[in-house]
Amino acid sequence: MVGFTKLTKKIPVIKTCPSSKGFWIKCVGIFLIFTVIFLSVLFLAIFPAVMRDRIKKSNLEFFSIKISSHTETSFYFKAKGVITNIGSVSTTIWSDGPLNMEWNSNVLGNFQIPQFRGSNGIGYFIIDQTFNISDSTKFGEFTKIMLNSENFEWTIYGKVNVRAFGITKKGLDYRKKVISNGGRGFKNSTASTFKIDNKEITFSATFNNPSIFEIQLGIFGVDVYYESTYLSPAQSENVTLIMGNNTAIFRGLLPSNFTLFNGKTMAGLVQRYIMRQPITFTSFGRYAKPDGVNEVSWLDTGIRSLEIFTLAPSSNISILNSFP
């Protein structure tokens, strides 16, 4: 036809992928190589980094710590607490070895932790183990702080294992500071009874423990003073210091030469009693015998730091019945 030119050139067909068997083998091989690389990066870099970040950002808090069965080198340790901010995915944490306790740059001892699980960013735990003391002298200094300070800081550290996303990573560094309330010296103490009769002193003292630490004291011995005058040694039996209010009944024998009418200080005590005014006496800690027989040096270090001021209302005082 006039005006038209016959096209004889063929349009090429582009093949997106050869159909040969060898090509597909190469494709599968490349895919497997990239998969291995990706999984290697996931296991060796990404997952450990995620787990380390979770451990680093998590928070550790204890609700209560009970101390009993003391010896010079150990005690029974039962604690309840929580770890928060560990991520929304179900996470299991445990340790193959003990975790260390540190205070004031001193390692005080170690203990095992059980396996526990957290989800939705929170995980509760119970520790029911023996605490092994590595330095009883330093632990005694720690006990003084624990009983007397308003609050104090201590550290737990060691290696832990973490399982999440079905993957386990072992040997992650774990180091957490813990801030706890101290006993504040049990300053606000009151006496429901204060009696001096037949050369014996007896009083029932109630004091508050704001700390999370609960300690088995057994026999708790004190020296009792009124102002600067020594009255008597006294002790209470079967004492366990718990959180909140504690009540203990103390009894002691007065010195053989004791008299209420000797000295200006004691005359002042008698005058306050006659005028029906409250008195305040002081109990200085002497010892604790957790098993009822033996003292423990690190516990005694803490007990001897106590200076407990006790207020006895006038209606609860009886001191003249046996004195002419």
C-alpha positions in Angstrom: 0.0 0.0 0.0 1.2 3.5 -0.8 2.4 5.5 2.2 3.2 2.5 4.5 6.5 0.9 5.1 6.7 -2.7 6.0 8.3 -3.3 9.4 10.4 -6.4 9.4 12.3 -5.8 12.7 11.1 -8.0 15.6 10.4 -6.6 19.1 12.8 -8.4 21.6 11.2 -10.4 24.5 12.8 -9.6 27.9 13.2 -12.7 30.1 12.9 -11.8 33.8 14.4 -15.0 35.0 16.0 -17.9 33.1 14.2 -21.1 33.4 17.3 -23.2 33.7 17.7 -25.5 36.7 21.2 -24.1 37.5 19.8 -20.6 37.8 17.3 -21.6 40.4 19.9 -23.4 42.4 21.9 -20.2 42.5 18.9 -18.2 43.6 18.2 -20.6 46.5 21.8 -20.6 47.5 21.9 -16.8 47.6 18.7 -16.7 49.6 20.1 -19.2 52.1 23.3 -17.2 52.4 21.4 -14.0 53.2 19.2 -15.9 55.7 22.2 -17.2 57.5 23.7 -13.8 57.6 20.5 -12.3 58.9 20.1 -14.9 61.6 23.7 -14.5 62.6 23.3 -10.8 63.0 20.0 -11.3 64.9 21.6 -13.8 67.3 25.0 -12.3 67.7 24.2 -8.6 67.5 20.6 -7.5 67.5 19.1 -9.8 70.2 22.0 -9.4 72.7 21.8 -5.7 72.2 18.0 -5.7 72.9 18.5 -7.9 76.0 21.3 -5.8 77.3 19.1 -2.7 76.8 16.2 -4.3 78.6 18.4 -5.3 81.6 20.0 -1.9 81.7 16.7 0.0 81.7 14.9 -2.3 84.1 14.3 -1.3 87.7 14.7 -3.4 90.8 12.6 -3.0 94.0 12.2 -5.1 97.2 9.0 -5.2 99.1 10.3 -7.1 102.1 13.5 -8.8 103.2 13.4 -11.3 106.1 16.7 -12.2 107.9 16.8 -15.2 110.2 19.0 -18.2 111.3 22.1 -16.0 111.6 25.6 -17.3 111.9 28.9 -15.4 111.6 29.1 -16.4 107.9 25.5 -16.7 106.7 21.8 -16.2 107.3 18.5 -17.3 105.8 17.3 -14.7 103.3 13.7 -14.5 102.2 12.8 -11.5 100.0 9.9 -10.4 97.8 10.2 -7.8 95.1 9.6 -6.8 91.5 11.5 -5.9 88.3 9.9 -3.3 86.2 10.5 -1.9 82.7 11.6 -5.2 81.2 9.6 -4.9 78.0 6.1 -6.1 76.9 7.2 -9.5 75.6 7.3 -12.4 78.0 10.8 -12.6 79.5 12.4 -15.2 81.7 15.5 -14.3 83.8 17.7 -16.5 85.9 21.3 -17.0 86.9 23.7 -19.9 86.8 25.8 -18.5 89.7 25.3 -16.3 92.7 24.7 -12.5 92.6 26.8 -10.3 94.7 25.6 -7.6 97.2 27.7 -4.5 97.4 27.5 -1.5 99.8 29.8 1.5 100.0 32.2 -0.2 97.4 32.5 -3.3 99.6 31.3 -6.7 98.6 29.3 -8.0 101.6 28.2 -11.4 100.3 26.2 -13.3 97.7 23.0 -15.3 97.1 21.3 -17.3 94.4 18.2 -16.1 92.6 15.4 -18.4 91.2 14.1 -18.4 87.7 11.3 -15.9 87.3 9.2 -14.6 84.4 7.9 -11.2 83.6 5.4 -9.9 81.0 3.9 -6.6 80.1 6.9 -4.8 81.5 6.8 -6.3 85.0 8.0 -9.4 86.8 7.5 -10.4 90.5 10.0 -12.6 92.3 10.6 -14.5 95.6 14.1 -15.2 96.8 14.3 -18.0 99.4 18.0 -18.7 99.8 21.0 -18.7 102.1 22.9 -15.4 102.0 26.7 -16.1 102.3 28.6 -13.3 104.1 32.0 -12.6 102.7 33.0 -9.9 105.1 31.3 -9.9 108.6 33.0 -6.7 109.7 31.7 -4.7 106.8 28.3 -6.4 107.1 28.2 -5.2 110.7 28.8 -1.7 109.5 26.0 -2.2 106.9 23.7 -3.4 109.7 24.3 -0.2 111.6 23.2 1.9 108.6 20.3 -0.4 107.9 19.0 0.1 111.5 19.7 3.8 111.9 19.5 5.6 108.6 16.5 7.2 107.0 17.4 5.5 103.7 20.4 3.9 102.2 21.7 2.6 98.9 23.1 -0.9 98.1 23.9 -2.7 94.8 23.3 -6.2 93.4 25.4 -7.3 90.5 26.5 -10.4 88.6 25.7 -12.4 85.5 22.2 -13.3 84.4 20.5 -15.3 81.6 17.6 -13.9 79.6 15.1 -15.7 77.4 12.7 -13.8 75.1 11.2 -14.2 71.6 12.1 -17.9 72.1 15.8 -17.0 72.2 18.2 -17.4 75.1 21.2 -15.1 75.8 23.4 -16.1 78.7 26.0 -14.2 80.8 24.6 -10.7 80.5 26.0 -8.2 83.0 23.5 -7.2 85.6 24.1 -4.3 88.0 21.3 -2.6 89.9 21.2 0.0 92.7 18.6 -0.5 95.3 17.4 2.3 97.6 15.7 1.2 100.8 14.2 2.8 103.9 16.3 2.4 107.1 15.0 1.8 110.6 15.7 5.4 111.6 16.8 4.2 115.0 13.3 3.4 116.1 13.2 6.9 117.7 9.4 7.2 118.2 9.0 4.6 120.9 6.3 4.6 123.6 5.9 2.6 126.8 2.5 1.2 127.7 3.9 0.3 131.1 7.0 1.4 133.0 7.4 -0.2 136.4 10.1 -0.3 139.1 9.1 -2.7 141.8 10.9 -5.0 144.1 14.2 -4.1 142.6 13.0 -5.1 139.2 12.4 -2.9 136.2 9.7 -3.8 133.6 8.5 -1.9 130.7 6.5 -2.7 127.5 7.9 -0.7 124.5 6.2 -0.2 121.2 8.4 1.1 118.3 8.0 1.5 114.6 10.2 -0.1 112.0 9.8 1.8 108.7 12.4 -0.4 106.9 11.7 -3.3 104.6 14.2 -5.4 106.6 12.7 -7.8 109.2 15.3 -9.3 111.5 15.1 -12.2 114.0 16.7 -10.8 117.2 15.8 -13.6 119.6 16.8 -12.3 123.0 17.2 -8.5 122.7 19.3 -6.9 125.5 19.6 -3.2 126.4 20.9 -0.9 129.0 18.3 1.4 130.4 19.0 5.0 131.5 17.0 7.9 132.8 18.8 11.0 131.6 22.4 10.3 132.6 21.6 7.8 135.4 22.0 4.1 134.7 19.0 2.1 135.9 19.4 -1.4 134.9 20.2 -4.0 132.2 17.0 -5.5 130.6 16.1 -7.9 127.9 13.2 -9.1 125.9 12.8 -12.7 124.6 11.5 -14.0 121.3 11.9 -10.7 119.5 11.5 -10.5 115.7 11.8 -7.1 114.2 9.0 -6.8 111.7 7.9 -4.0 109.4 5.6 -1.5 111.1 4.8 -1.5 114.8 6.7 -3.8 117.2 6.0 -4.4 120.9 8.5 -6.0 123.2 8.3 -6.5 127.0 11.7 -5.9 128.8 12.6 -7.1 132.2 15.8 -6.5 134.3 17.1 -6.5 137.9 18.2 -3.2 139.4 21.6 -3.0 141.0 21.7 -4.0 144.7 22.5 -0.5 145.8 19.9 1.2 143.7 17.6 3.7 145.3 15.1 6.2 143.9 16.1 8.7 146.5 19.8 9.0 145.8 21.0 11.8 143.5 19.4 14.8 141.9 18.5 13.0 138.7 16.5 10.3 140.4 14.9 12.9 142.6 13.7 14.6 139.4 12.2 11.3 138.2 10.3 10.9 141.4 9.1 14.4 141.3 7.8 13.9 137.7 6.0 10.8 138.9 4.4 12.5 141.8 3.3 15.4 139.6 1.9 12.9 137.1 4.2 14.0 134.3 5.5 11.7 131.5 9.1 10.6 131.6 11.5 9.7 128.8 14.0 7.0 129.3 16.7 5.7 126.9 17.6 2.1 126.0 21.0 1.5 124.5 21.3 -1.7 122.5 23.7 -4.3 124.0 23.3 -7.6 122.2 21.0 -10.0 120.3 20.9 -13.7 120.6 19.0 -15.0 117.6 19.0 -18.6 118.7 18.4 -17.7 122.4 22.0 -18.6 123.3 24.7 -17.2 121.0 25.5 -13.7 119.9 26.5 -12.9 116.3 29.1 -10.2 115.9 27.8 -8.5 112.8 24.3 -8.3 114.3 25.7 -7.0 117.6 27.5 -4.3 115.8 24.2 -3.0 114.6 22.3 -3.5 117.9 25.0 -1.6 119.9 24.5 1.4 117.6 20.8 1.8 118.8 19.8 4.5 121.1 16.0 4.2 121.6 14.2 7.0 123.3 11.0 5.9 124.9 8.2 8.1 126.2 6.2 6.7 129.1 2.9 8.6 129.8 2.2 9.4 133.4 -0.7 7.0 133.6 1.5 4.1 132.7 4.2 4.7 135.3 4.5 2.8 138.6 7.8 3.3 140.6 7.1 3.8 144.3 5.1 0.7 145.4 8.1 -1.1 146.9 10.0 1.9 148.2 9.2 3.3 151.7 
